Amino acid sequence: MITYLNIIFGVLGLITLTYAVWIKNDQRRGILAAIGGAFLLVYSISVHDAIFIILQIVFIVSSLIEVIKISKKNNQLYSKSWYENHHLREHRVL
């Protein structure tokens, strides 16, 4: 049985995913996509749609994997640039 609360979860999921499409920051986009997917997962469970449930689980996991990859990439870039800057400062010729 669909209740108003389930419809609210569905609408929030659609709004969150739509907003995520317009975000420039890849990491934020992935996080918002996972949140929107979670809202839609709740809705799909409430309507007992097995295909949609599986789709949302795969979508959420994929979004979270993408966020983790981006985080690791950003951390590596930060670490590398910090090391290079620190190393260059130590060997700077005055």
Sequence and secondary structure as in RCSB ss.txt:
>XXXX:A:sequence
MITYLNIIFGVLGLITLTYAVWIKNDQRRGILAAIGGAFLLVYSISVHDAIFIILQIVFIVSSLIEVIKISKKNN
QLYSKSWYENHHLREHRVL
>XXXX:A:secstr
   HHHHHHHHHHHHHHHHHHH   HHHHHHHHHHHHHHHHHHHHHTT HHHHHHHHHHHHHHHHHHHHHHHHHH
HHHHHHHHHHHHHHHT   
